[in-house]
Amino acid sequence: MADRERKKLEKSLKPHWVWAIAFGSAIGWGAFVLPTDWIAQAGPVGVVVGLSLGAVLMMIIGVSYGFLIEKFPVTGGEFAYAYIGFGRTYAFVAGWFLTLGYICIVALNASALALLAKFLFPSFIQTGNMYTVAGYDVSIIQVAIASAALIVFALLNIRGASFSGQTQFVFSLILILGITLLALGALWTEGPSITNITPAFSPEKSVIASIVTILAIAPFAYVGFDNIPQAAEEFDFAPQKAFRLIIWSLLAAGLAYSAMILITASTMPWQELLQQIERTQSVWGTGDAIQSYLGRVGVWLIALSVCMGIFTGLNGFYISASRLTFAMGRARILPGLFRKLHPKYRTPYVGILFTMGVCLIAPWFGREALLWVVDMSSTGVAIAYFFCTATAYKFFHWKKDPSNSNRKATVDPLRKFLSLIGMLSSLCFLALLLIPWSPASLGRESYIALAVWILIGLIFYLLNYKRYSHIDRKEMNYLILEKEEI
């Protein structure tokens, strides 16, 4: 039957490429652009402890991802998992919020490239200033740089998953090399000292508040490891390996974040560094810190690292956004165009072009306005984590049910406990973001953006409800999971 048409993606991704997709996406530009912002909020040790605890919680959440990838190696990730555990309406909720999160991160990576250009060539970038949004000058050159990056990486992704995987691995290796050289420079040159990281925590907050402030952003900091399930249908290896790839990618990301925080904070007393950034109105505090001990060579070294982080972020989230929209199109919740594959490269090119088209709007609104939306998108990522862990929790059992000896149940109390911890962690992340008196609460603009996205999603769901709800259960199982019975 034509209605049962279920197009498949080609199995072409090798394990080290998938690891690079997860690691590179989790690091992105954040490890190189945000250290001074985070240090200002929590102090150097507060950031390292918060991010390390966040990595541990992500690993616990990763237990649920590893299990579900092994059982259901299909593209769609949390969209598919929410459907398995809670049905089609909640699948739409998870998919809708996650789509927003992925698209926002693509746009933010492109804007980070423009920010880097503004730091390296300030006079050239400012010549095309057009207007100001939320205190940020928008120039035609910045718009052109961000737009060019979006177009180039869209075209690269259309060429195939294997091509994207290979380039992602190379970018990740260069990124790791860059961090290593920056660390060696801090050890061997005069100026940087471990004594500069004192006070360890923000003097304006308690130790707990400092750590919690950073812990709340863990879903945003580490979003990227969940690109692994989005690519599960394209593995050319056993899906059982996915859990190990998740753990290794999170471990590497946590070490990379911590290294850049300590490198930045060690360059000079960190409170003095923050005062200098404020006094000079620097657009990139981390770049200033590196320049203070490695000079212009250090600036170009960290610039190369930032480029690699941006490229891995663009590449990884283009993959995830397009696979997610492909899965939702295949389930008939999005228009049929989204389930089309490129006639030559067999990639979900409509989702790639859609992501590019939406993101090309973002550079015109300036970086500050975009940050409001990205802060809000952390909520969507936390919602997706919840659905994944809650579905895994329903699969696992504490013990065999004696009243039904024939019941097929996965008796695994340890993994059920870990999925429970992951589920509670996801709810805590949501609470930290959404409760107004939380130290990590969203700003007013982010709340407004969240409300707008919920309203758009509600309208979209109601417009598509008739088509989506009239597909019977077995048919929907097949479209999403390639099996009629779960």
Order of alpha helices (4+ residues) and beta strands (2+ residues): alpha-alpha-alpha-alpha-alpha-alpha-alpha-beta-beta-alpha-alpha-alpha-alpha-alpha-alpha-alpha-alpha-alpha-alpha-beta-beta-alpha-alpha-alpha
